[in-house]
Amino acid sequence: MGYSFWIRLDSKNDVGRVMGFTGSILYEEYFLDILEQYEITELNLVTVEINGKTYPSSKLDSIFAKLEN
């Protein structure tokens, strides 16, 4: 078992309100499940923080590509 990553995701819902998710994940599959459950897409993603560091959403292109398949 590896170490968990703390993530913070802010995304806009269908009416434009910013919603947030904070949690820890161990595996990429968990991250994919969170994106799907909260209906987070590249288009509505506002901010991404992993272990307290901000990342551009473009760094997650490969993750979103997996959701589309």
Phi and psi in degrees as GROMACS dihedral restraints (atoms count N, CA, C in turn):
[ dihedral_restraints ]
;  ai    aj    ak    al  type     phi  dphi    fc
    3     4     5     6     1   -90.6    20    10
    4     5     6     7     1  -171.9    20    10
    6     7     8     9     1   -88.0    20    10
    7     8     9    10     1   148.6    20    10
    9    10    11    12     1   -83.0    20    10
   10    11    12    13     1   155.8    20    10
   12    13    14    15     1  -109.9    20    10
   13    14    15    16     1   134.3    20    10
   15    16    17    18     1   -88.6    20    10
   16    17    18    19     1   128.8    20    10
   18    19    20    21     1  -123.9    20    10
   19    20    21    22     1   149.8    20    10
   21    22    23    24     1  -133.4    20    10
   22    23    24    25     1   122.2    20    10
   24    25    26    27     1  -122.5    20    10
   25    26    27    28     1   129.7    20    10
   27    28    29    30     1  -116.7    20    10
   28    29    30    31     1   129.8    20    10
   30    31    32    33     1  -140.8    20    10
   31    32    33    34     1   159.1    20    10
   33    34    35    36     1   -94.2    20    10
   34    35    36    37     1   134.7    20    10
   36    37    38    39     1   -83.3    20    10
   37    38    39    40     1  -172.6    20    10
   39    40    41    42     1   -67.6    20    10
   40    41    42    43     1   -14.1    20    10
   42    43    44    45     1  -106.5    20    10
   43    44    45    46     1     7.2    20    10
   45    46    47    48     1    90.9    20    10
   46    47    48    49     1     3.1    20    10
   48    49    50    51     1   -80.6    20    10
   49    50    51    52     1   135.7    20    10
   51    52    53    54     1   -80.0    20    10
   52    53    54    55     1   125.5    20    10
   54    55    56    57     1  -116.0    20    10
   55    56    57    58     1   148.2    20    10
   57    58    59    60     1  -123.6    20    10
   58    59    60    61     1   154.5    20    10
   60    61    62    63     1  -135.2    20    10
   61    62    63    64     1   131.0    20    10
   63    64    65    66     1  -128.9    20    10
   64    65    66    67     1   132.6    20    10
   66    67    68    69     1  -174.1    20    10
   67    68    69    70     1   178.2    20    10
   69    70    71    72     1  -114.0    20    10
   70    71    72    73     1   146.8    20    10
   72    73    74    75     1  -132.2    20    10
   73    74    75    76     1   149.6    20    10
   75    76    77    78     1  -104.3    20    10
   76    77    78    79     1   -34.8    20    10
   78    79    80    81     1  -130.7    20    10
   79    80    81    82     1   157.0    20    10
   81    82    83    84     1   -58.8    20    10
   82    83    84    85     1   -35.3    20    10
   84    85    86    87     1   -59.6    20    10
   85    86    87    88     1   -38.0    20    10
   87    88    89    90     1   -63.4    20    10
   88    89    90    91     1   -41.6    20    10
   90    91    92    93     1   -63.1    20    10
   91    92    93    94     1   -43.8    20    10
   93    94    95    96     1   -61.1    20    10
   94    95    96    97     1   -40.7    20    10
   96    97    98    99     1   -62.6    20    10
   97    98    99   100     1   -41.1    20    10
   99   100   101   102     1   -63.4    20    10
  100   101   102   103     1   -45.7    20    10
  102   103   104   105     1   -59.6    20    10
  103   104   105   106     1   -42.9    20    10
  105   106   107   108     1   -70.0    20    10
  106   107   108   109     1   -45.2    20    10
  108   109   110   111     1   -61.5    20    10
  109   110   111   112     1   -41.0    20    10
  111   112   113   114     1   -94.0    20    10
  112   113   114   115     1     7.6    20    10
  114   115   116   117     1    53.8    20    10
  115   116   117   118     1    46.0    20    10
  117   118   119   120     1   -92.1    20    10
  118   119   120   121     1   126.3    20    10
  120   121   122   123     1  -122.3    20    10
  121   122   123   124     1   171.9    20    10
  123   124   125   126     1   -60.4    20    10
  124   125   126   127     1   -34.4    20    10
  126   127   128   129     1   -72.3    20    10
  127   128   129   130     1   -32.9    20    10
  129   130   131   132     1  -103.0    20    10
  130   131   132   133     1     1.6    20    10
  132   133   134   135     1   -75.6    20    10
  133   134   135   136     1   128.2    20    10
  135   136   137   138     1  -101.2    20    10
  136   137   138   139     1   -54.6    20    10
  138   139   140   141     1  -137.4    20    10
  139   140   141   142     1   151.5    20    10
  141   142   143   144     1  -132.5    20    10
  142   143   144   145     1   125.3    20    10
  144   145   146   147     1  -125.8    20    10
  145   146   147   148     1   132.2    20    10
  147   148   149   150     1  -125.6    20    10
  148   149   150   151     1   121.4    20    10
  150   151   152   153     1    50.6    20    10
  151   152   153   154     1    40.6    20    10
  153   154   155   156     1    82.9    20    10
  154   155   156   157     1    -0.4    20    10
  156   157   158   159     1  -106.4    20    10
  157   158   159   160     1   135.9    20    10
  159   160   161   162     1   -81.0    20    10
  160   161   162   163     1   135.2    20    10
  162   163   164   165     1  -123.3    20    10
  163   164   165   166     1   143.6    20    10
  165   166   167   168     1   -70.8    20    10
  166   167   168   169     1   145.3    20    10
  168   169   170   171     1   -61.9    20    10
  169   170   171   172     1   -21.9    20    10
  171   172   173   174     1   -63.3    20    10
  172   173   174   175     1   -23.1    20    10
  174   175   176   177     1   -70.0    20    10
  175   176   177   178     1   -12.5    20    10
  177   178   179   180     1  -101.7    20    10
  178   179   180   181     1    14.2    20    10
  180   181   182   183     1   -53.7    20    10
  181   182   183   184     1   -43.9    20    10
  183   184   185   186     1   -67.4    20    10
  184   185   186   187     1   -32.8    20    10
  186   187   188   189     1   -66.5    20    10
  187   188   189   190     1   -46.8    20    10
  189   190   191   192     1   -65.9    20    10
  190   191   192   193     1   -32.2    20    10
  192   193   194   195     1   -62.7    20    10
  193   194   195   196     1   -36.7    20    10
  195   196   197   198     1   -67.1    20    10
  196   197   198   199     1   -34.2    20    10
  198   199   200   201     1   -66.6    20    10
  199   200   201   202     1   -33.2    20    10
  201   202   203   204     1   -72.9    20    10
  202   203   204   205     1   -23.4    20    10
